[in-house]
Amino acid sequence: MPVRQSPGMTTTIDSTTAPVTATADALAERLFEGFLSTMELLSVHLGVELGLYRALADHGPSTADELAAAAAIHPRYAREWVEQQAAAGILTVAGAAGAGAGAAGAAVRRYELPAGHAEALLDPDSPAAVAAIAPAVVGIVGILEPLVEAYRTGGGVPYADFGAGIRHGIGGMNRPMFTNELATWVAAVPGLVERLHRPGARALDVGCGTGWSTVALARTFAQLRITGLDLDAASVADARKHVGASGLGHRIVFEVGDAAAIGDCDLGAPFDVVCIFEALHDMAHPVDALRALRGVLAPDGYVVVADERVADDITAPGDFNERFMYAWSVLHCLPATMAESPSHATGTVMRAPIVQSYATEAGYQHCEVLDVDNPFWRFYRLVP
């Protein structure tokens, strides 16, 4: 489950629980607002997939017909889309040109993509990047029928069945955080920066997904050699493409494999550090995985885990984080792990006591919470 924090920006999350307004009208208003937000999000997806925002960024203020020509779409669709985007406040109407009503005004009216919106929609490394949100929604919507059946039978929905939407959505939403913040996270782990700058240092990135965390590690530590491991073959294929484009392929290797059966993988252990960035709660066998990873650590190595920053117990109604994590859990993370049987079925809401119990059961002597300022993720160091 992906989340982002913008470095250098103030992130305010209300950790209090608002009182429930238990009326039909209040709930109806809330859900209709959510419906509108979802529809506007999907209209943004059209703009990204069809290259409409890119065309506006490249060509500047454009009429609907000019945008249609630049992006190779039908003019009637272009007009409806730019008008909807302007009504939603995503595009602006440039100057006073075409301010009149009717067909004549619509033909000459020019639409502009503000610079800040262009950054959020077109720069995948920006702390404000949001273009990857919609693909994740598309991936979840696409599996709703099998998800209903899984709830009835106690089965699950395999991660691969969520398709490219979830894969690219999760990777894209977490990419800015890895790019901009990973160095700060590592600096919070005692002695790790010095260790990873040493010649011959090696790291294992477990649950690497589409590889952005692995790439960020390689960019941060110029001598570090890294192996990325993930159970999803399509994610690993994407990761290999991304590392090829990064120019860091001489220090990064990606492999398909199960962390719980890491002894069956020829990864060239030992590793100075094993990183598990927001992947432990997605493992069907997290204790087995943590236990197995002890076997690939260097004698003084350790495991660094980043996972959800949630309270130690449920509150109702919940704050932003609780609502956000539970939404991911009921729609994606829990059904994906339930697809493997047997499964710990942790779900997204993996509270600190659960992490500590998993570490203890896996044989770690210490499980400490690290001092990392992040509103969504909590960081742990596990020492054998």
Buried (B, 14 or more C-beta within 10 A) or exposed (E): BBBBBBEEEEEEEEEEEEEEEEEEEEEEEEEEEEEEEEEBBEBBBBBBEBBBBBBBBEBEBBBBBBBBBBBEBEBEBBBEBBBBBBEBEBBBBBEEEBEEEEEEEBEEBBBBBEEEBBBBBBEBEBBBBBBBBBBBBBBBEBBEEBBEEBBEEEBBBBBBBBBEBBBBBBBBBBBBBBBBBBBEBBEBBEEBBEBBEEEEBBBBBBBBBBBBBBBBBBBBBEEBBBBBBBBBEBBBBBBBEBBEEBEBBEBBBBBBBBBBEBEEBEBEBBBBBBBBBBBBBBBBBBBBBBBBBBEBBBEEBBBBBBBBBBBEEEEEEBBBBBEBBBEBBBBBBBBBBBBBEEBBBBBBBBBBEBBBEBBBEBEBEEBBEBEBEBBBBBBBBBBB
